[in-house]
Amino acid sequence: MDLSQAEEYFQKYYDELMRQAINARAHLKLWERLEKYRSSYLKELNQAPHFFTFTMRAHLDDALMTSSRIMRKQKGALTIWKFLNFAEKNSEIFSDEAFSQRMKQKPDYDEDWGKSHTPITRKEIEEDKQKLSNLEHTINNLITWRDKVIAHIDRKFLVTGKIISKEYPLERQQLQEVIDTIVEILNRYSYAFNSSTFLEKIPGEDDVQYVMDFIRSHIQERKKQIEELKRQAREKG
C-alpha cells in the first residue's frame, strides 16, 4: 500500500471509529443524566413514564452495542484493534516527513507545526494495545451483554434463569473507561497524523435539561390554572 492510499484509509478508519465512539459517549451521558432525573425530576418523568423508560433503555443499549462493536476482535470488521494493526503496518504516515508534506497542503500552513510534531512509534502502538488488553475483563462482559441479551436473546442463557447483571457485572464507570480509552487513542493518532482532534462533547448534549425544565414549567403553569379554576368555582358557589 503506497503512502497516499494509507493516508486515505487512515482518515476513513479514524472518522468512522470516532463517530461511533462519540455517539456511544453521548448515549451513555444521556442515559446517566436521565437516570439521575429519577430523583430530581421524577414528577416530570412520570408525565410520560413509558416513553422515558424506553428512551433510557435505548440510550444504554446503544452505548453498550456501539462500544462492543468497536472493541470486539472480529475478522473483517473495523474495530479499534483493526485500527491499531493498520497503524502498525503503515507507521510511516506518522513520520515527521509525511506529516510535514500533508500540512504544507493546507492554506494556513505554519512551519512551526512541524516543530511540535511527535511521531507515533511502534512502541507506542504496542502500549496502546496493552491498554486495551488491560480492559479485557470489562470488554468480555460487554460483549457478553451484547450477545446474550441485547442483540438477541440467548436461549441457553435464558433457560438457566441467570441474571446478566449479576453473572457479568458491568458498572457505568467501566463502560465510561472503555469509551474514554477509545477516544484518547484515536485522538492521539489523529493529532500525529494532521494535528487535529475531535471534541468529545457533541452539540445539543445538554438539551435534555431544557426538556425537563420545560415539562416542570408546564406542570407548574397547569397547576396555577387549576387553582384559578377552583377559586372561580368557589366564588360562584
Contacts in CASP RR format, 6 or more apart in sequence:
PFRMAT RR
TARGET T0000
AUTHOR 0000-0000-0000
METHOD contacts of the structure
MODEL  1
MDLSQAEEYFQKYYDELMRQAINARAHLKLWERLEKYRSSYLKELNQAPH
FFTFTMRAHLDDALMTSSRIMRKQKGALTIWKFLNFAEKNSEIFSDEAFS
QRMKQKPDYDEDWGKSHTPITRKEIEEDKQKLSNLEHTINNLITWRDKVI
AHIDRKFLVTGKIISKEYPLERQQLQEVIDTIVEILNRYSYAFNSSTFLE
KIPGEDDVQYVMDFIRSHIQERKKQIEELKRQAREKG
1 9 0 8 1.000
1 90 0 8 1.000
3 92 0 8 1.000
3 93 0 8 1.000
3 98 0 8 1.000
6 90 0 8 1.000
6 92 0 8 1.000
6 93 0 8 1.000
7 93 0 8 1.000
7 98 0 8 1.000
7 102 0 8 1.000
7 193 0 8 1.000
9 86 0 8 1.000
9 90 0 8 1.000
10 86 0 8 1.000
10 87 0 8 1.000
10 90 0 8 1.000
10 93 0 8 1.000
10 189 0 8 1.000
10 193 0 8 1.000
11 193 0 8 1.000
13 78 0 8 1.000
13 82 0 8 1.000
13 83 0 8 1.000
13 86 0 8 1.000
14 83 0 8 1.000
14 186 0 8 1.000
14 189 0 8 1.000
14 190 0 8 1.000
14 193 0 8 1.000
16 78 0 8 1.000
17 70 0 8 1.000
17 78 0 8 1.000
17 79 0 8 1.000
17 80 0 8 1.000
17 83 0 8 1.000
17 182 0 8 1.000
17 186 0 8 1.000
18 183 0 8 1.000
18 186 0 8 1.000
18 187 0 8 1.000
18 190 0 8 1.000
18 198 0 8 1.000
20 66 0 8 1.000
20 69 0 8 1.000
20 70 0 8 1.000
21 66 0 8 1.000
21 70 0 8 1.000
21 179 0 8 1.000
21 182 0 8 1.000
21 183 0 8 1.000
21 186 0 8 1.000
22 183 0 8 1.000
22 198 0 8 1.000
22 200 0 8 1.000
22 202 0 8 1.000
23 62 0 8 1.000
23 66 0 8 1.000
23 202 0 8 1.000
24 62 0 8 1.000
24 63 0 8 1.000
24 66 0 8 1.000
24 67 0 8 1.000
24 70 0 8 1.000
24 179 0 8 1.000
25 63 0 8 1.000
25 179 0 8 1.000
25 183 0 8 1.000
25 200 0 8 1.000
26 202 0 8 1.000
26 205 0 8 1.000
27 59 0 8 1.000
27 60 0 8 1.000
27 62 0 8 1.000
27 63 0 8 1.000
27 66 0 8 1.000
28 59 0 8 1.000
28 60 0 8 1.000
28 63 0 8 1.000
28 172 0 8 1.000
28 175 0 8 1.000
28 176 0 8 1.000
28 179 0 8 1.000
29 205 0 8 1.000
30 59 0 8 1.000
30 205 0 8 1.000
30 208 0 8 1.000
31 56 0 8 1.000
31 59 0 8 1.000
31 60 0 8 1.000
31 63 0 8 1.000
32 172 0 8 1.000
33 208 0 8 1.000
33 209 0 8 1.000
34 45 0 8 1.000
34 52 0 8 1.000
34 55 0 8 1.000
34 56 0 8 1.000
34 59 0 8 1.000
34 208 0 8 1.000
35 56 0 8 1.000
37 44 0 8 1.000
37 45 0 8 1.000
37 212 0 8 1.000
38 45 0 8 1.000
41 212 0 8 1.000
41 215 0 8 1.000
41 216 0 8 1.000
43 216 0 8 1.000
43 219 0 8 1.000
44 212 0 8 1.000
44 215 0 8 1.000
44 216 0 8 1.000
44 219 0 8 1.000
45 52 0 8 1.000
47 215 0 8 1.000
47 219 0 8 1.000
61 150 0 8 1.000
63 175 0 8 1.000
63 179 0 8 1.000
64 142 0 8 1.000
64 145 0 8 1.000
64 146 0 8 1.000
64 150 0 8 1.000
64 170 0 8 1.000
64 175 0 8 1.000
65 146 0 8 1.000
65 150 0 8 1.000
65 151 0 8 1.000
67 142 0 8 1.000
67 175 0 8 1.000
67 178 0 8 1.000
67 179 0 8 1.000
67 182 0 8 1.000
68 142 0 8 1.000
68 143 0 8 1.000
68 145 0 8 1.000
68 146 0 8 1.000
69 77 0 8 1.000
69 79 0 8 1.000
70 79 0 8 1.000
70 80 0 8 1.000
70 182 0 8 1.000
71 79 0 8 1.000
71 80 0 8 1.000
71 81 0 8 1.000
71 132 0 8 1.000
71 135 0 8 1.000
71 139 0 8 1.000
71 142 0 8 1.000
71 143 0 8 1.000
71 178 0 8 1.000
71 182 0 8 1.000
72 79 0 8 1.000
72 139 0 8 1.000
72 143 0 8 1.000
73 79 0 8 1.000
73 81 0 8 1.000
76 82 0 8 1.000
80 132 0 8 1.000
80 182 0 8 1.000
80 185 0 8 1.000
80 186 0 8 1.000
81 129 0 8 1.000
81 132 0 8 1.000
83 186 0 8 1.000
83 189 0 8 1.000
84 125 0 8 1.000
84 128 0 8 1.000
84 129 0 8 1.000
84 132 0 8 1.000
84 185 0 8 1.000
87 94 0 8 1.000
87 120 0 8 1.000
87 125 0 8 1.000
87 189 0 8 1.000
88 122 0 8 1.000
88 125 0 8 1.000
91 120 0 8 1.000
91 121 0 8 1.000
91 122 0 8 1.000
91 125 0 8 1.000
92 98 0 8 1.000
93 193 0 8 1.000
94 119 0 8 1.000
94 120 0 8 1.000
94 189 0 8 1.000
94 192 0 8 1.000
94 193 0 8 1.000
95 119 0 8 1.000
96 114 0 8 1.000
96 117 0 8 1.000
96 119 0 8 1.000
99 114 0 8 1.000
99 117 0 8 1.000
99 119 0 8 1.000
99 192 0 8 1.000
99 193 0 8 1.000
99 194 0 8 1.000
99 195 0 8 1.000
100 114 0 8 1.000
100 117 0 8 1.000
102 193 0 8 1.000
102 194 0 8 1.000
103 109 0 8 1.000
103 113 0 8 1.000
103 114 0 8 1.000
103 194 0 8 1.000
103 195 0 8 1.000
113 195 0 8 1.000
117 192 0 8 1.000
117 195 0 8 1.000
118 192 0 8 1.000
119 192 0 8 1.000
120 188 0 8 1.000
120 189 0 8 1.000
120 192 0 8 1.000
128 185 0 8 1.000
131 181 0 8 1.000
131 185 0 8 1.000
132 139 0 8 1.000
132 181 0 8 1.000
135 177 0 8 1.000
135 178 0 8 1.000
135 181 0 8 1.000
138 170 0 8 1.000
138 174 0 8 1.000
138 175 0 8 1.000
138 177 0 8 1.000
138 178 0 8 1.000
139 178 0 8 1.000
140 168 0 8 1.000
141 168 0 8 1.000
141 169 0 8 1.000
141 170 0 8 1.000
141 174 0 8 1.000
142 170 0 8 1.000
142 175 0 8 1.000
142 178 0 8 1.000
144 164 0 8 1.000
144 168 0 8 1.000
145 164 0 8 1.000
145 168 0 8 1.000
145 170 0 8 1.000
147 154 0 8 1.000
148 154 0 8 1.000
148 157 0 8 1.000
148 164 0 8 1.000
149 157 0 8 1.000
149 164 0 8 1.000
157 164 0 8 1.000
183 198 0 8 1.000
183 200 0 8 1.000
186 198 0 8 1.000
187 197 0 8 1.000
187 198 0 8 1.000
190 196 0 8 1.000
190 197 0 8 1.000
190 198 0 8 1.000
191 197 0 8 1.000
END
